[in-house]
Amino acid sequence: MLRRWLPAGVLLATGIALAFAEGPLPLVVLAVLAVAVSPLAFPRSIPAAEAQRRSAGDGKPIIYWRPGCPFCLRLRATVGLRARRAHWVDIWRDPEGAAAVRAVAGGNETVPTVILAGEPLVNPDPRRIRAAL
């Protein structure tokens, strides 16, 4: 649980430290970045088994991600409000999700990994995913 919040915590702590020396601006900037890289910026994650079950029923893609991943953040920012049209699985919270990613990414936990219409896409172009949503 701690590692999910570590990048955000480091950014926030750095902002607080800089605020004492530089004023409030670094704190504000780093606090905004902390929220962006935290789990709060992503739709609520569900377990991989639940995502697979739901995807089989509704055809929505499954997006495997982890907090602090800049590529996941880029994907999340690109899909914007369409993010709710997919099932999100945090691989740091769900060992089954991590195993599913390793199965299609050559043994690596490369995220984002998207299952789109049954086809696994490892670190896909975010514009392709936005168009599919």
C-alpha positions in Angstrom: 0.0 0.0 0.0 2.8 2.4 0.9 4.5 2.1 -2.5 1.3 3.1 -4.3 1.6 6.5 -2.5 5.4 6.9 -2.4 5.8 9.0 -5.6 3.0 11.4 -4.5 4.5 11.5 -1.0 7.9 12.4 -2.2 6.6 15.2 -4.4 4.5 16.6 -1.5 7.4 16.4 1.0 9.7 18.1 -1.5 7.1 20.9 -2.0 6.8 21.4 1.8 10.6 21.6 2.2 10.9 24.1 -0.7 8.1 26.2 0.6 10.2 27.1 3.7 13.0 28.3 1.5 11.2 29.6 -1.6 7.7 30.4 -0.6 4.3 28.7 -1.4 4.6 28.4 -5.2 6.8 25.2 -5.2 4.4 23.7 -2.7 1.4 24.4 -4.9 3.1 23.1 -8.1 4.4 20.0 -6.5 1.1 19.3 -4.7 -0.7 19.4 -8.1 1.9 17.0 -9.5 1.5 14.7 -6.4 -2.2 14.4 -7.0 -1.6 13.7 -10.7 0.7 10.8 -10.0 -1.3 9.4 -7.1 -4.0 6.7 -7.3 -6.6 9.6 -7.0 -6.1 10.6 -10.7 -7.2 7.2 -11.9 -10.7 5.6 -12.0 -11.3 3.1 -9.2 -9.3 -0.1 -9.7 -10.9 -3.5 -9.6 -9.4 -6.9 -9.3 -8.2 -8.5 -12.6 -10.7 -11.4 -12.3 -13.6 -8.9 -11.9 -12.3 -6.8 -14.8 -12.1 -9.9 -17.1 -15.6 -11.0 -16.1 -17.0 -7.5 -16.7 -15.1 -7.0 -20.0 -16.5 -10.3 -21.3 -20.0 -9.0 -20.6 -19.8 -5.4 -21.8 -16.8 -5.5 -24.2 -15.0 -2.6 -22.5 -11.2 -2.7 -22.6 -9.1 -3.6 -19.5 -6.2 -1.2 -18.6 -3.5 -2.5 -16.4 -1.6 0.3 -14.6 0.4 1.2 -11.5 0.7 4.5 -9.5 3.7 6.7 -10.4 4.0 5.3 -13.9 4.6 8.3 -16.3 3.3 6.3 -19.2 0.1 5.4 -17.3 -0.3 9.0 -16.4 0.1 10.0 -20.1 -2.5 7.4 -21.1 -4.9 8.6 -18.4 -4.5 12.3 -19.4 -5.0 11.4 -23.1 -8.2 9.4 -22.6 -9.6 12.1 -20.3 -13.3 11.6 -19.4 -13.4 8.5 -21.5 -11.4 6.7 -18.8 -14.6 5.5 -17.2 -15.4 3.5 -20.3 -12.6 1.0 -19.4 -11.9 -1.3 -16.5 -8.8 -0.3 -14.6 -6.6 -2.8 -12.7 -3.8 -1.6 -10.4 -1.1 -4.2 -10.7 0.4 -3.2 -7.4 -2.9 -4.0 -5.6 -3.7 -7.1 -7.5 -1.2 -10.0 -8.0 -3.5 -11.6 -10.6 -3.3 -8.3 -12.6 0.5 -8.3 -12.4 0.6 -11.9 -13.6 -1.7 -11.1 -16.5 0.6 -8.3 -17.6 3.7 -10.6 -17.2 2.0 -13.2 -19.4 1.6 -10.8 -22.3 4.7 -8.6 -21.8 7.5 -11.2 -22.0 7.6 -11.7 -18.2 7.9 -8.0 -17.5 5.4 -5.9 -15.6 5.2 -3.3 -18.4 2.4 -0.8 -18.0 0.1 0.4 -19.3 -1.0 -2.8 -20.8 -4.4 -2.7 -22.5 -6.6 -5.6 -23.5 -8.7 -4.2 -26.3 -11.1 -6.6 -28.0 -9.1 -9.6 -26.8 -5.8 -8.2 -28.2 -3.1 -7.3 -25.6 -1.3 -4.0 -26.3 1.8 -3.3 -24.2 2.4 0.5 -23.8 0.1 1.4 -26.7 -0.3 4.8 -28.3 -2.7 6.7 -26.0 -4.5 8.1 -29.0 -5.3 4.6 -30.2 -6.9 3.8 -26.9 -8.8 7.1 -26.8 -10.2 6.4 -30.2 -11.3 2.9 -29.2 -13.1 4.3 -26.1 
